[in-house]
């Protein structure tokens, strides 16, 4: 970052379109609820392509497993970059942000920020970066949508060996890092921790920043951004985990959870996990949650079994046990193709956004991560992002009918008489609202 940052960082973004789920989840879902996919319409209502039109061809998704260990997944780490696309980012059009050789790259156009759609508060971030010699870039922390001043709108972790006042490793306009080796021309790794007013940074494992912001311009939340300022820059292995999550399940009993009236499912703690059998039925939190990152560890004990985690749900009753958004648990897929889920796929927002890839396997523990903030919702399975969805429906108290932004319950589903699954971890990190 040079001394003056343009005020045009609030650039037009590319909207990522997510395919809607096309298969209903049988049993507990009303066939008359709004949002049923267009694929259920009669053939006569479907659009046709004339011989003069050429349909756009989307290349097949190439799955790249995130470079995260099982322990890191259980600690809550997710990958913000899938290794092949810009899925899940807000992409400015004035710069040629693209994927090249397994890295996010920019090397021409106007300077800009590639931003997350979500606002994060306390977190750890790890990423690799490569800046061409003579270039200028940075990793932006807790950044405003239209950042124009590094002293008030962001914490810019600079990448620029030749910067006249805040060279690589410094927080531009806020803190000067000393004795930092030159980085241009090679791959290096930043490890960042933002917790309250304290920001610490390691470069290739060595401590370079220990900064507490006690100024009037302290920022406690914001987006994460990758900057192209001058020269070619590349980023890869971009991982994040929230700090200070609270357990919704204590591992020993169902304190803080209650069974919804009329449930046929059994919910009991067996060997440190909530075992769910039979159904239908629901176990919901007593507390309600609005904007959050939810960490779920689950295992289906059978082939293509069906369950879900409901959120922002209305209080369950015998007549209306599950009026909420649903993060799907269902690992089946068709024709040997994991991009073709049999029933929306684990991580799907059921009836709203299908998972683009079925990552997990039945009879194995998986980690599902849900980010819900305002009308933006993203899900990750074993660290890999499968949904990036924005609810643009009209507001409604019931998420089955429309957009619900207010707090609601978290609810575990027993789907039907074949239900047999376990939950061994439920953690939530409440986020600042956007």
GITA-V958359 format. One record per backbone hydrogen bond with DSSP energy under -1.0 kcal/mol. NH is the residue of the N-H (numbers start at 1). CO is the residue of the C=O. If there is no record, write none. Layout:
nh = (NH:NH)
co = (CO:CO)
This chain:
nh = (11:33:40:41:45:46:53:68:73:74:75:76:77:78:79:80:89:90:93:96:97:98:100:104:105:106:110:112:114:115:116:120:123:124:125:126:127:128:129:130:132:135:136:137:139:140:141:143:144:152:153:155:157:158:158:159:163:169:170:171:172:174:175:185:186:188:190:191:192:193:194:195:198:199:200:201:202:203:204:206:208:209:211:213:222:223:225:226:227:228:229:230:233:234:235:236:239:240:241:243:246:248:249:257:258:260:263:264:266:268:270:273:274:275:276:277:278:281:283:284:285:286:289:292:293:294:295:296:297:298:299:301:307:309:310:311:313:314:317:324:325:327:328:329:334:337:340:342:346:347:348:349:350:352:353:354:355:356:358:359:363:364:366:368:369:370:371:372:373:376:377:378:379:380:381:382:384:386:387:389:391:396:401:402:403:408:409:411:412:413:414:419:421:422:423:424:427:428:429:431)
co = (9:30:37:38:42:43:50:66:69:70:71:73:72:240:383:238:86:115:12:108:95:105:103:235:98:233:94:228:226:90:224:222:194:241:192:239:190:236:188:234:232:132:230:159:157:225:155:223:153:149:149:141:139:156:170:137:160:158:167:175:156:171:171:131:183:129:127:202:125:200:123:198:195:211:193:209:191:206:189:203:201:201:199:197:120:143:140:114:138:112:136:136:106:130:104:128:126:78:124:122:428:426:426:254:284:282:260:280:277:275:273:270:423:268:421:266:419:414:412:258:410:256:408:372:429:370:427:368:425:366:422:420:329:327:411:325:409:323:320:322:311:309:348:307:340:334:337:332:330:328:345:353:326:349:349:19:344:386:338:357:300:361:298:296:380:294:378:292:376:373:389:371:387:369:384:367:381:379:379:377:375:403:398:398:394:289:313:310:283:308:281:416:276:299:274:297:295:246:293:291)
